[in-house]
């Protein structure tokens, strides 16, 4: 199993550009999450999904959109990038069912908006 | 509001013992997690506590006191590879994880 994979690893955007961060998991997990991590800060939940076709907002959803058309994929869309979106983005998944299931993280995408 | 506090940075010596504290105030409690995060990498799971007391797992132990809103992670026989950030996260009443900012642990020879 590859686990949780994310692409790209690094990206530089100009203000106002758009992009999609890709996340795929091959563990057949129901729950998937997008977090951002700013330097010296904790992880902040952007969006999450409890299964294909179901998504919901987290703590910091503004400026982002998601979709979950399959169990495996959970892309994060940035529209009109702003410098405040410079961060490291982590995708995570867990099996679901038991809320105590640990979350498995992808390697992250480092995004800079200039 | 919801809040999780951890020290920003700690330094310890190889072979020694270190205790990393975490205090929390959250809307509901459904368990506390500790994750390890090496620089430039993703967090990886270390431990989970939902009942009061100590959970031991090899060189790492985690303690929880729900009445005090307090947990600690104890690392024994420190190795250089333990240099990392340690993240405390609480699962709230909505079963979402609320994350602390992390404690950067520096191990010196």
Interface residues (C-beta under 8 A of the other chain):
Chain A: X40 X41 X42 X43 X44 X45 X48 X58 X90 X99 X100 X102 X103 X104 X105 X106 X107 X108
Chain B: X4 X8 X30 X31 X33 X41 X42 X43 X44 X45 X48 X50 X87 X89 X91 X95 X96 X97 X98 X99 X100 X101 X102
